[in-house]
Amino acid sequence: MKCVICRNGETLPGTTTVTLERAEATIVIKAVPALICENCGEEYISEETSVSLLKQAERYAMDGVHFHVQHYFAA
């Protein structure tokens, strides 16, 4: 797909790191599948992946975790 930010680059499959913060909790999830613009580096994460990320982060926040780093896994 064409990048909506720079309007010049095409997006290619890759991975990214996502950091989610909520109150006192910081959750870092590595190797998240994304489409990445070859021109400007803008990252696009699918709705399905976003839902999975939020569920994982919510689980850690509810457990009282303040900081956590992990690799992505499809929920």
VOMAR-576965 format. One record per residue: x, y, z of N, C-alpha, C, O in turn. Coordinates in pm, 1 decimal, decimal comma. Example, Ala and Ser with C-alpha at 12.3 -4.5 7.8 and 13.67 -1.06 7.14 Angstrom:
// residues 2
[r [1319,0 -569,0 780,0] [1230,0 -450,0 780,0] [1320,0 -330,0 780,0] [1423,6 -331,9 846,5]],
[r [1285,0 -225,0 708,0] [1367,0 -106,0 714,0] [1290,0 3,0 787,0] [1340,9 113,8 803,9]],
***
This chain:
// residues 75
[r [84,1 -117,2 0,0] [0,0 0,0 0,0] [88,7 123,6 0,0] [203,4 117,8 44,3]],
[r [38,0 232,0 -47,9] [109,1 359,0 -49,7] [102,7 421,4 89,2] [-2,6 419,9 153,1]],
[r [214,7 476,3 136,4] [220,3 539,7 268,1] [132,9 665,0 269,4] [142,2 749,2 180,1]],
[r [48,1 676,3 371,3] [-40,2 793,3 380,8] [30,8 913,6 442,7] [-20,6 1025,3 436,6]],
[r [147,8 892,1 501,9] [221,8 1001,9 562,3] [306,7 1075,0 458,4] [290,2 1195,4 438,5]],
[r [396,6 1003,8 392,7] [485,7 1069,3 295,9] [429,9 1068,0 154,0] [471,7 1146,9 69,2]],
[r [336,2 978,9 129,1] [270,9 964,3 -1,5] [366,2 926,9 -115,3] [329,1 935,0 -232,4]],
[r [487,0 886,7 -81,5] [584,5 848,1 -183,1] [623,8 701,7 -175,4] [640,7 636,1 -278,2]],
[r [638,1 650,5 -54,9] [687,7 514,7 -36,9] [578,7 410,3 -36,4] [461,5 438,2 -11,0]],
[r [621,5 289,3 -65,3] [534,5 172,1 -53,0] [566,0 105,5 80,4] [679,2 111,9 128,3]],
[r [466,0 41,9 139,9] [487,9 -28,4 265,4] [525,4 -173,7 238,3] [472,6 -238,4 147,9]],
[r [617,5 -221,8 319,3] [665,3 -358,8 306,2] [651,5 -429,4 440,7] [660,4 -364,9 545,1]],
[r [629,7 -561,7 439,8] [618,9 -635,0 566,1] [749,8 -626,6 644,9] [859,0 -632,2 588,4]],
[r [735,7 -613,1 775,1] [850,8 -608,1 864,5] [804,1 -622,8 1007,3] [692,7 -668,5 1032,9]],
[r [889,3 -584,1 1100,5] [853,1 -587,2 1241,6] [893,5 -456,2 1307,5] [978,7 -383,2 1256,8]],
[r [831,8 -427,9 1420,0] [859,6 -306,1 1494,7] [850,4 -335,6 1644,1] [809,5 -444,3 1684,8]],
[r [888,5 -238,4 1723,7] [874,4 -246,7 1868,3] [766,8 -147,9 1910,6] [767,4 -32,3 1868,3]],
[r [674,5 -194,2 1994,4] [563,6 -110,7 2041,2] [578,2 -92,5 2192,3] [597,6 -189,1 2266,1]],
[r [568,8 31,9 2236,8] [571,2 62,8 2380,0] [434,5 116,2 2419,3] [385,6 213,3 2361,6]],
[r [373,4 52,1 2517,5] [242,5 92,8 2566,3] [256,6 136,0 2711,9] [319,7 67,1 2792,1]],
[r [197,4 250,3 2745,4] [203,4 301,1 2882,0] [62,8 324,2 2933,9] [-24,8 373,3 2862,8]],
[r [43,8 287,9 3058,6] [-85,0 309,2 3123,8] [-59,7 328,2 3272,3] [-10,1 237,8 3339,5]],
[r [-93,3 443,9 3322,7] [-67,0 478,2 3463,1] [79,4 449,9 3493,9] [168,1 513,2 3436,6]],
[r [105,3 355,4 3583,7] [242,7 322,9 3624,4] [305,9 212,6 3539,3] [424,8 184,5 3554,7]],
[r [230,4 150,7 3451,5] [280,1 36,1 3375,8] [336,9 78,5 3240,6] [278,3 160,6 3170,0]],
[r [453,3 20,5 3205,6] [513,2 37,0 3074,2] [539,3 -102,6 3019,2] [613,3 -180,8 3078,8]],
[r [478,0 -133,5 2905,0] [490,8 -264,2 2842,4] [557,6 -244,4 2707,0] [509,0 -167,3 2624,2]],
[r [669,4 -314,1 2684,0] [742,6 -305,6 2557,4] [729,6 -440,7 2488,3] [765,9 -543,8 2544,8]],
[r [678,1 -439,6 2366,8] [659,5 -563,7 2291,9] [740,4 -553,3 2163,1] [718,7 -463,8 2081,4]],
[r [833,7 -645,9 2146,5] [924,9 -646,1 2032,1] [876,7 -742,7 1924,0] [794,3 -830,5 1949,5]],
[r [928,8 -725,0 1804,9] [900,9 -813,3 1690,2] [752,6 -817,6 1655,9] [698,5 -923,9 1625,3]],
[r [687,0 -702,0 1660,9] [545,2 -691,3 1625,4] [534,4 -681,6 1473,7] [599,0 -595,6 1413,8]],
[r [454,5 -767,3 1409,6] [439,3 -758,8 1264,5] [374,9 -626,0 1223,6] [277,5 -581,1 1284,1]],
[r [431,1 -565,0 1120,4] [381,2 -435,6 1073,9] [414,7 -417,5 927,4] [498,3 -488,6 871,7]],
[r [348,2 -321,1 866,1] [387,6 -274,7 733,2] [468,2 -147,4 756,1] [424,8 -59,2 830,2]],
[r [584,4 -137,2 693,5] [674,0 -24,8 718,0] [705,2 43,7 585,5] [742,1 -21,3 487,7]],
[r [689,7 176,1 583,9] [715,8 252,9 462,6] [864,4 249,0 430,6] [948,3 277,1 516,1]],
[r [895,7 214,0 306,7] [1034,9 206,1 264,0] [1098,7 344,5 250,7] [1221,2 355,9 245,2]],
[r [1016,9 449,2 245,5] [1068,3 584,8 227,6] [1087,3 658,1 360,4] [1196,3 708,0 388,2]],
[r [982,1 665,1 442,8] [988,4 746,0 564,9] [993,5 663,8 693,5] [1020,4 718,8 800,3]],
[r [968,0 532,8 685,0] [975,0 447,0 802,9] [848,0 441,7 886,2] [846,0 377,5 991,2]],
[r [741,8 508,0 841,0] [614,4 502,7 914,3] [570,2 357,0 925,9] [583,7 279,2 831,5]],
[r [516,9 321,0 1043,6] [477,9 183,3 1071,8] [326,7 171,9 1082,2] [261,2 255,6 1144,3]],
[r [272,3 68,6 1021,4] [128,4 43,0 1023,8] [105,6 -95,2 1082,1] [159,1 -194,4 1032,6]],
[r [25,2 -100,8 1188,6] [-6,6 -226,6 1254,6] [-153,4 -257,5 1227,3] [-239,1 -169,6 1237,3]],
[r [-181,4 -381,6 1193,1] [-319,3 -420,0 1161,0] [-408,7 -410,9 1284,8] [-361,1 -411,8 1398,3]],
[r [-537,5 -402,2 1260,2] [-634,7 -396,0 1369,6] [-627,3 -522,3 1455,3] [-633,3 -514,9 1578,1]],
[r [-614,4 -637,1 1391,0] [-605,8 -763,9 1463,0] [-483,9 -765,5 1555,7] [-493,9 -807,7 1671,0]],
[r [-371,0 -720,4 1506,2] [-249,0 -715,7 1586,8] [-263,7 -615,1 1699,5] [-218,9 -641,0 1811,2]],
[r [-325,5 -500,7 1672,8] [-346,7 -399,1 1776,2] [-432,0 -452,9 1890,1] [-402,1 -428,7 2007,1]],
[r [-536,9 -525,2 1856,9] [-624,3 -584,0 1959,1] [-544,3 -682,0 2044,6] [-557,1 -682,8 2167,1]],
[r [-462,4 -764,0 1980,4] [-380,2 -860,2 2052,3] [-281,6 -789,9 2145,7] [-263,7 -831,6 2260,1]],
[r [-218,2 -684,2 2097,3] [-123,3 -606,6 2179,0] [-191,8 -548,8 2302,4] [-139,3 -557,9 2413,4]],
[r [-307,9 -490,1 2282,6] [-379,9 -428,6 2393,6] [-422,7 -532,4 2498,0] [-417,7 -505,1 2617,9]],
[r [-464,5 -650,8 2453,1] [-502,3 -757,6 2546,0] [-382,2 -801,8 2628,7] [-393,4 -821,8 2749,7]],
[r [-266,6 -816,9 2562,7] [-146,7 -858,6 2633,6] [-105,4 -753,3 2736,1] [-72,2 -786,9 2849,8]],
[r [-107,3 -627,2 2696,7] [-68,4 -518,5 2786,8] [-165,7 -507,3 2903,3] [-124,0 -484,3 3016,8]],
[r [-293,4 -523,2 2876,5] [-394,6 -515,6 2982,1] [-372,9 -624,4 3087,0] [-388,0 -601,1 3206,9]],
[r [-337,5 -742,7 3039,5] [-312,7 -854,8 3130,2] [-198,9 -820,8 3226,9] [-210,2 -845,1 3347,0]],
[r [-90,1 -765,1 3175,0] [23,5 -729,2 3260,9] [-12,2 -614,7 3355,0] [26,1 -616,7 3472,0]],
[r [-84,0 -516,6 3305,9] [-123,5 -402,5 3389,8] [-213,1 -449,0 3504,1] [-198,1 -402,6 3617,1]],
[r [-305,5 -539,6 3476,2] [-396,3 -590,7 3579,2] [-321,2 -672,9 3684,7] [-363,4 -680,7 3800,1]],
[r [-209,2 -734,2 3643,4] [-128,3 -812,8 3736,5] [-36,2 -724,6 3820,8] [36,8 -775,2 3906,1]],
[r [-38,9 -593,5 3797,6] [42,2 -501,8 3876,3] [184,3 -484,6 3826,7] [268,6 -430,4 3898,3]],
[r [212,6 -529,9 3705,4] [346,6 -516,2 3648,8] [373,0 -368,6 3618,0] [287,5 -299,9 3562,0]],
[r [492,1 -320,6 3655,2] [527,3 -181,2 3627,2] [608,8 -168,2 3499,7] [598,0 -67,7 3429,4]],
[r [690,4 -268,7 3468,9] [770,4 -265,0 3346,5] [789,2 -407,7 3297,5] [824,4 -497,1 3374,4]],
[r [765,1 -427,8 3167,3] [776,7 -562,0 3111,1] [819,6 -551,6 2965,2] [771,2 -466,0 2891,2]],
[r [911,9 -640,5 2924,4] [957,1 -648,1 2784,7] [938,2 -790,8 2738,2] [975,5 -885,0 2808,2]],
[r [879,9 -807,5 2619,0] [860,7 -941,5 2563,4] [855,0 -935,5 2411,9] [842,6 -828,0 2353,2]],
[r [864,1 -1051,8 2349,5] [843,4 -1062,8 2205,8] [695,2 -1083,7 2181,6] [625,7 -1143,0 2264,1]],
[r [647,3 -1035,2 2068,9] [506,2 -1047,1 2032,2] [468,1 -1192,7 2012,7] [546,3 -1271,8 1959,9]],
[r [348,4 -1227,3 2055,4] [288,4 -1355,8 2022,1] [143,0 -1331,0 1988,9] [75,5 -1253,1 2056,2]],
[r [94,7 -1397,0 1885,6] [-45,2 -1380,7 1845,2] [-133,5 -1443,6 1949,7] [-116,4 -1560,4 1984,6]],
[r [-228,8 -1365,9 2000,3] [-317,3 -1417,2 2106,6] [-432,6 -1495,5 2049,8] [-516,3 -1545,5 2124,9]],
***
